[in-house]
Amino acid sequence: MRTTKMLILLLTIIASALSSCGDTEKDPEPSREELLTEREWKVSRVYLNGQDVTSRPEMASVRGTRASYRMGGTYTETSGSGAVTVGTWQLSAGTLTLRPVTTQEESWRVEELGKGRLTMSTTLVMQDGASVLFRLELVHV
């Protein structure tokens, strides 16, 4: 009789432990593509060579830029001045490549991509040949 009670107690403990295992499972983390495409982005900060230039008047059209990246690899970007750019995008090995329909391809190094935050940078070569590190911080709209 005592063995039966111990067996029942042991089976109850095992059943209880097994039923609680499913409660600890987490939802899978979203992929980088899912994070990029889940909502529209807006430029919140603009940096040139590490200096915050967001409030400069010449940055007004950059500062107001919004971008929507869609699954399937297309995007739409609207500058603060209202100019619309459409094209395709690809995210690979920490680089976001944008291929606008009307201008040349752009490659951006993705420094941070998380829930509601995107930071990316690229090197621009100016007309005088000088290189400038151009960095954008974007947030969800």
C-alpha positions as CSV (number, residue, x, y, z in Angstrom):
1,M,0.0,0.0,0.0
2,R,2.8,2.4,0.9
3,T,4.5,1.7,-2.5
4,T,1.3,2.6,-4.3
5,K,1.0,5.9,-2.5
6,M,4.6,6.8,-3.2
7,L,4.1,5.9,-6.9
8,I,1.0,8.1,-7.1
9,L,2.8,10.9,-5.4
10,L,5.8,10.5,-7.8
11,L,3.5,10.4,-10.9
12,T,1.7,13.6,-9.6
13,I,5.0,15.4,-9.3
14,I,6.2,14.4,-12.7
15,A,2.9,15.3,-14.3
16,S,3.0,18.7,-12.6
17,A,6.5,19.4,-13.7
18,L,5.7,18.4,-17.3
19,S,2.6,20.6,-17.5
20,S,4.6,23.6,-16.3
21,C,7.3,23.2,-19.0
22,G,5.1,24.8,-21.7
23,D,4.6,27.9,-19.6
24,T,8.3,28.9,-19.8
25,E,8.5,29.0,-23.6
26,K,9.1,32.5,-25.0
27,D,7.8,33.9,-28.3
28,P,10.6,33.7,-30.9
29,E,12.5,37.0,-31.3
30,P,11.5,38.8,-34.5
31,S,14.0,38.6,-37.4
32,R,15.9,41.7,-38.5
33,E,13.6,41.9,-41.6
34,E,10.5,41.8,-39.4
35,L,11.9,44.6,-37.2
36,L,12.7,46.7,-40.3
37,T,9.3,46.2,-41.9
38,E,6.9,46.2,-38.9
39,R,6.2,50.0,-39.0
40,E,7.1,53.3,-40.7
41,W,10.4,55.0,-39.6
42,K,11.1,58.7,-39.1
43,V,14.6,60.3,-38.9
44,S,15.0,61.6,-35.3
45,R,18.7,62.5,-35.4
46,V,21.3,63.4,-38.0
47,Y,25.1,63.3,-37.4
48,L,28.0,64.3,-39.6
49,N,31.4,63.0,-38.5
50,G,29.9,62.4,-35.0
51,Q,28.5,65.9,-34.6
52,D,24.7,66.2,-34.1
53,V,23.5,68.5,-36.9
54,T,19.8,67.7,-36.6
55,S,18.7,71.2,-36.0
56,R,20.7,72.8,-38.8
57,P,18.4,74.4,-41.4
58,E,20.1,72.5,-44.3
59,M,19.1,69.2,-42.6
60,A,15.3,70.1,-42.6
61,S,14.5,67.7,-45.5
62,V,16.6,64.9,-44.0
63,R,15.2,65.5,-40.5
64,G,11.6,65.1,-41.7
65,T,12.3,61.9,-43.8
66,R,10.0,58.9,-43.3
67,A,10.7,55.5,-44.7
68,S,8.5,52.3,-45.1
69,Y,10.2,49.0,-45.8
70,R,8.0,46.2,-46.9
71,M,8.4,42.4,-46.8
72,G,9.2,41.4,-50.3
73,G,12.0,44.0,-50.6
74,T,10.4,47.2,-51.7
75,Y,10.5,50.6,-49.9
76,T,9.1,54.1,-50.1
77,E,11.0,57.1,-48.7
78,T,9.5,60.6,-48.3
79,S,11.8,63.5,-47.5
80,G,10.8,66.4,-45.3
81,S,10.5,68.5,-48.5
82,G,8.0,65.9,-49.9
83,A,10.2,64.2,-52.5
84,V,9.3,60.6,-52.8
85,T,11.8,57.8,-53.6
86,V,10.8,54.2,-54.3
87,G,13.0,51.2,-54.8
88,T,14.1,47.9,-53.5
89,W,16.0,47.0,-50.3
90,Q,18.1,44.1,-49.1
91,L,19.4,43.5,-45.6
92,S,22.5,41.3,-45.4
93,A,25.4,40.9,-43.0
94,G,24.7,44.2,-41.2
95,T,24.3,46.2,-44.4
96,L,21.1,47.7,-45.7
97,T,21.4,48.2,-49.5
98,L,18.9,50.6,-51.1
99,R,18.3,50.5,-54.8
100,P,16.2,53.6,-55.7
101,V,14.5,53.4,-59.1
102,T,15.9,56.8,-60.2
103,T,19.3,57.2,-58.5
104,Q,22.3,55.1,-57.7
105,E,22.5,52.3,-55.1
106,E,23.2,53.2,-51.4
107,S,24.8,51.0,-48.8
108,W,24.2,51.7,-45.1
109,R,25.9,50.0,-42.2
110,V,23.2,49.0,-39.7
111,E,24.6,49.8,-36.3
112,E,21.4,49.1,-34.3
113,L,18.0,47.6,-35.3
114,G,15.6,46.9,-32.5
115,K,12.1,47.5,-31.3
116,G,11.4,51.0,-32.5
117,R,15.0,52.0,-33.1
118,L,17.2,52.0,-36.2
119,T,20.7,53.5,-36.4
120,M,22.6,53.4,-39.7
121,S,25.6,55.1,-41.3
122,T,27.3,55.6,-44.6
123,T,30.4,57.4,-45.8
124,L,29.7,60.2,-48.3
125,V,32.3,61.6,-50.6
126,M,31.9,65.3,-51.1
127,Q,32.6,67.2,-54.3
128,D,36.0,68.3,-53.0
129,G,36.9,64.6,-52.4
130,A,36.6,64.7,-48.6
131,S,34.8,61.9,-46.9
132,V,32.1,62.5,-44.3
133,L,30.5,59.9,-42.0
134,F,26.7,60.4,-42.3
135,R,24.7,58.7,-39.5
136,L,21.0,58.6,-39.0
137,E,18.9,57.6,-36.0
138,L,15.3,56.6,-36.8
139,V,12.4,55.8,-34.6
140,H,8.9,54.3,-35.3
141,V,6.2,56.8,-36.3
